[in-house]
Amino acid sequence: MDNQYFVDSDKLSEAALKKKHSLENDPSSRTDHMQYMEGMEQIKSDIMDKVLSEVRSFDYSQYTARDVNAALNHDTCTVEDFKALLSPAAEPFLEKMAAKARLETQKHFGNTVYLFTPLYIANYCENYCVYCGFNCYNDIKRMKLNMEQIEHEMKVIADSGMEEILLLTGESRSKSGIEYIGEACKLARKYFRMVGIEIYPVNTDEYKYLHECGVDYVTVFQETYDSSRYEQLHLLGHKRIYPYRFEAQERALMAGMRGVAGSALLGLSDFRKDALASALHMYYLQRKYPHAEISLSCPRLRPIINNEKIDPLDVHEKQLCQVLCAYRIFMPFCGITVSSRESEQFRNGIVKIAATKVSAGVSTGIGDHESKYTGKESDSAEGDEQFEIADGRSFDKMYKDMSDEGLQPVLNDYLYV
Amino acid sequence: MNEDKLIIGGREFSSRFILGSGKYSLKLIEAAVKYAGAEIITLAVRRTNSKDNENILDYIPKGVTLLPNTSGARNADEAVRIARLARELGCGDFVKVEIMRDTKYLLPDNQETVRATEILAKEGFVVMPYMYPDLNTARDLVNAGAATVMPLASPIGSNKGLATKDFIQILIDEIDLPIIVDAGIGRPSQACEAMEMGAAAVMSNTALATAGDLPVMAEAFKQAVEAGRKAYLAGLGRVLTRGASPSDTLTGFLRD
């Protein structure tokens, strides 16, 4: 069973529909997703080969309860141990895995939990990624905030108490250029203590410019590490180029960013292999750039506007929990973010086991913070959401809930040096 | 015994247990200080970069000496900038230099630490460098103007205890500054052992933060550090490794 991703909008012209169908049904109409496009920087790196070779040889059906037990008893978790913890054989050990993960989280992070919020400043997109609400063929309200509107959104968010922000755009270089993003980052530095970005992958010199604008953390999701599946899901646009996306975090680190984050979007492909690849990607980056602060996320597929039926298939909460415990045991020092794609109940539970950062006061729409935060009717236009969130808790509610769970919310633990 | 003071940067302290303030609830800091009997508390300068009601500085009881650390610094220049910021924030002149360019084990970079120590000491800071226990580096730190030397017992947060015991002993024996054992001390017994060895003080954070009852553990550490110090001052008894001392000494034949 797979999701039915293809939706035709009646607003598309005949020519557009024809192109869309051709991309969907005729692989020969699509470009080579492993070929860098013009202007895309190619760096020398062996990380992708290392990750993909491990994933290729990962046969999770071979692991047994004995391997899982051994992994749980080891002081340090090897790559082999990690594979055992991701295997179906580890499912009956979930409680034990959670106990070990919790111990590791406590040793490295104590009872602290970091809070942040994302701010979408534009939702224009030049890509056709079949599962994403922002994809260029999806009929949604598009919008790009100007600097005045961005500043207004930032004021509303900063007034709520938030100190860390993650700026996002749809992936459109022509609508949301680097300088536009850079200016938004400079504004963000005025209102927030810590600024991260989740934008389309860019070249090293562009990451350097964004770093100078005040950004120190870069998040890029590979969506799926399975190259042939990636090809079937990313049919058009810059995002189609698999290796350029894979190397984004490394370019960001080469440009002087302090930290990077990444992950697959679980539910697009074989989640056990994608979880292995996500962690190994970050693991090899940290080995090559030992000073880098590494963070993993764990997004699962969510419904989008015009396609309510998209779901994460076989990645249920238990499987997600297993993946997160395995991440924590394998990389005890690594930040783990759990977004509002997950429910209140799940997030309250997982922060006590493995997660170290949660979002709050979230909107994945454009320019709608005032209406969402204050209930005040907005007199200006708003852009549609990227996906449906599952946990709509405000900053105050999240702060209180985390404190009630015995945790210490931390709004900022960072200095721009 | 009453005169047994720890002197750092010209200031006298009765307590030889330095408390960390990370990884646990802000509201517990006051109780931790009280039960630990701590007179010095470390705090990450980057944690002070927060709005008023969230600022860790507001939770630290008055009268306790602040020891801001430079965590987050990846080289000497960043550590120097963070230290200066701490001074501007009113954290005083004490600074614990922590420089890491490894996010996995958080091991200190000794070379950069020496460099930062030299710059900060010249600027009048009371510099307490966190370091990997290496005698040559320790000597360099002395020459750079450090006020103490803070070797790690094992990796930060590991609670593994005195993994570097023999090398810390060398520093205690050879370096004239106070040697403060920092990082990795997981139990009161390990803190006690470090003090018995002659360490001037012990610093701990994770062991308390991850304890079931933080204030009680803070008190246990206080007692362990005091016991270890007393044992050191009293002079440990000899340990007979092969049953008894030989009655016929090897040098009994010597006439004059």
Interface residues (C-beta under 8 A of the other chain):
Chain A: Q106 K107 H108 F109 G110 N111 T112 G161 E163 R193 Q286 P290 H291 A292 E293 I294 F333 G406 L407 Q408 V410 L411 N412 D413 Y414 L415 V417
Chain B: G22 K23 Y24 S25 L26 A44 V45 R46 R47 N49 S50 K51 E54 G72 A73 R74 E78 R81 I82 L85 M100 R101 D102 T103 K104 Y105 L106 G157 S158 N159 T206 A209 T210
